[in-house]
């Protein structure tokens, strides 16, 4: 089974995938996140400060990293999201701006107000989307989509607002319908998510939910959560 755990920012994908991997014994992919990629790819900038061209670089790096990790597990894996995420986030930046926090009071940026740079960005994101959609259709058996039940994290890394997040969520689900990829929407506590996902796919379990969650929290605590611009960039290109 090649399963993506989908959802938008702050839906709990990462912790859910970590715990689910411990709970079932199914390996998870270990592609670097945008948070991890940024200091090397765009030194000195946060995600909110990235230009359209820089965002495209990040999306390309993230997609390649995902594809490489997926290929390492031909017998099945759990994935923290998929390349649809980067495409959806890019497409919504056309509508809400490169830093959606600056358009918090607007429903959308009028298309007629887009600069030449943003119109080109829109066209490239759509072409990325074609490639990413084809890749996902060929690579995944099913999705679990996490409901937007948790508040947005105020860690400074996620430049967005609830309107942006809801629009991304709707776009992801609509795309799964278009691609005819089976999916289940799952919510509840972390323990409830683990039990429900295992039941849905008849996954074996190799430990208790308590142990899986405890191990996931320890693993999650090791993630460097400093804002990108505050990290050591000694190895930046």
N, C-alpha and C positions, 0 to 999 in steps of 0.2 A: 504494500500500500504506500503510495506517494501522496502524502496529505499536507496541505497548507493550512495553517491556522491564520485566518485572515482577520482584518479589522483595521480601523484607523488609529490615529495617534491616541495613546493612553487607554487603549481597549484591554491591555493586559496580555498581548500576544507573547512577548518574550518569556515572561514568567510562566505562562500556561504551557508553552512548548517545552521549557526546561523541565517542569514538573511532570508533564505527560511522558517525556522521554524516560525519566527515572521510573515512572509508574508502570510503563509498558515494556521497557527495554528496547524500544525502537529508537534507532539513532536519529539525532537531529542534525541538520546542516549547520555549519559554523561560519557562514559568510559574514564578513565584516559589515557592521551597520554604518549608516550615514554618519552617525556620531563618531565612529572610529575612523572613517575614511577622510572626513573633513580636514583634520590637521595636516595630513600629508598632501591631499589633493588641492586644497585652497588654504594655505597657511595664513593664520592671522585673522580669519573671518569666521563668523558664526553663520549658521544656515540662513538666518534672516538677512544677512548682508550679501549673500551670493547673487551675482548677476545671472541673467538667463543663460549665458554661455557656460558659466561655472556650474549651474544646476544641471545642465545637460551632461557635463563631464561626470558629475556625481552619479547621475542616473545610469550612465554607461558603466561606470566602475561597479556600481551596486549590482547591476544585472549580470555582468560578467562573473563577479564573485559568487552570485547565487548559482549560476549555471555550472560553474566549476564544482561547487560543493554538491549540487544535485547529482552530478555525474559520478561522484565518489561513492554513491549509495545506490547501485542499480537494483538492489533487492527491496528497496523501500526506505522512506525517511519521513521525518516531521520537519516542516519548514516554518520559520518565523515569517509569515507573510509570503509574498511572491513578487515578481517583477511588475505585477499590476499595480502595486502600491506606488512605486516611483512614477509610473505613467499617470496614475490618477492625481497624485500630488502635483505633478507638472501641469496637467490640464487645468486643474483648479487654480493654479497660480495665474493662468491667463485671465480667469474670471475675477479673481480676488486680489491680484497683485503678487509680486515676488515675495513681499513680506505681508502676508494677510493681516497681521496685527494693525497695519496702517489703514486697512479698509474695514475695520471692525463695524463701523456705523453704516457701511454701504451693503446693499444686497449683492451687487456685483459691479465690476468696472464695466462701463458701457463699451461694447466692441468698437464703436466708432471712435472711442478715445484712445485705443491702443496705438502705441508708437510702432514705427517700422521694425524696431528690434523685437517688440513683443509679438507682432504678427509673424515674424520669422520664427520666433520661439514656438508659437502655436503650431506652425506647420511642421517643425522638426519633432515636437512632442507627439503629434499625431502619427508621424512615420515611426517613431520609437514605439508608439502604442501598437501599431500593426505587428511589428516584430515581437514585442513582448506578449501580445495576445496569442500569437501563433505558438510561441515557446511554451506558454502556460498550458494551452490546449493539448499540446503534445507531451507535456511533462507530468501533469498531475492527474490522479484518479479522482480526487474529491477535495472539498474544502470544508473546514469548520469556520464559520464566521462569528466572531465574538460581538455580542451586542454592545452598544455604546452605553454602558451602565456606570462607568467610572468617570470622575471629574478629570479634566485636562490637567496634566502635571504642570506645575508652575516652576519648572527647572530652567527656563530660559532657552531650552533647546528647540522647543516646538513653536514656531511662529505661526499661530493660527488662532481661530476662535470657533465657537460652537457651530456657527453657520457653515464655515469652511469644512469642519469635520463631518457634519451631517451630509453635506454635498458629496464629499469623498466617499462616505459610507454608501450612499445611494448609487453612486457611479460604480463602485466595486460590485455590488449585488446585481445591478443591471447587466454588467459585463459578464458575470458568471452565468446569468440567464441566457445571454446572447451566445456564449460559448457552449452552452448546454453541459456545463460541468456540474455534477451534483454537489449540493452543499446543504449544511444544516446550520441554523442559527442557534448558538448556545450562550446561555448566560448563567447568572448565579455566582456563588462563591467559587473560589479556586477548587475546593474539594468537589463541589457539585459539578463543575466543568469537567474535571478528570473522570469522574464516574460516568457522566453522560456520554462523553466522547468515546470512552472505552466500550460502553454498551452499544453505541451506534455502529461501531465498526468491528464489534466482537474481538477487540484487542485482548491479548493475554495480559495479565498483570504479574509483575515480578516483585512487588513490594507493596506496602500499605500506602494509602493516600497521605497519611501523616508523615511517613518517612520521605516520600517523594516530594512533598511540599517543603519539608525542612531542608532537604538537599538542594532544592531549587532556590530557596531563599539564600543559602550560603553561596551558591554559584552566582546569583544575581548581585549579591553584595560585592563581588569582586570586579564588577563592571566599573570602568572609570566614568563617573558621571559629572566630572568637571566640565564646565562650558568649554567648547572647542578652543576658544581663544586663550584660555588659561592653561592649556596643556603644554608640556614639554615638546617642542617641535624640532628637537635636535636632528631627527632623522627625516625631516621634511625635504622634499626635492627642491 
